[in-house]
């Protein structure tokens, strides 16, 4: 059981971005200035806040979530997808390609929630 996965289309874009930029990271904020779209950065180019949550990895890339957003969505699976559009997350690496990462959410059943791995906190 995983908390995060990606569509084939998203994985293809990730490979393209890794080839160009090297090691990457994902971060999904809780709103306001950063928006709520997942954003892709070169690893280390975004400074995590205390108690942000790593919900898993996609193709070896950590997927971090704002601590408050995680509390709201901790009962849901995050599926990373991509669309042809320029979203609000203008600093994300896919934007110059005319793409935007997005997340599709699916609630876990009670049985699935019992099987979820622990998350990693930024301390």
C-alpha positions, 0 to 999 in steps of 0.5 A: 500500500502506497500513499503516492503514485504517478500516472505513466504520463507523469513518470515520462515527464519526470524522466525528462526533467531528471535528464535535464535537471538531475536529482529532483523533489516534489512539494505540495503546499497547503495554499496561499502563495505557493498554491495547492498544485504539486511543484517539482524542484531540483533537490535542495532548491526548496527549503522544507518547513518544520514537520512537513511530511514525506508521503513517499517516493515516485521514481526515487523522488521524495514527495513532500506535503505541507504538514497542514495539508497532510492532516487534511488529506492523510486518508487519501492516496495521491496520484501524480498526473500531468496536464497540458496547461500552465498552472499557478505553480510558476516556479515548478520545473515543468512550467516552461514545457507548458505542463502542470503537475496535478494530484488526483485524490482517492480516499483509502478504505479503512482496511487500506488505512491499516496497511499504510506505511509511516510517513517521514517528518522534516524535523 
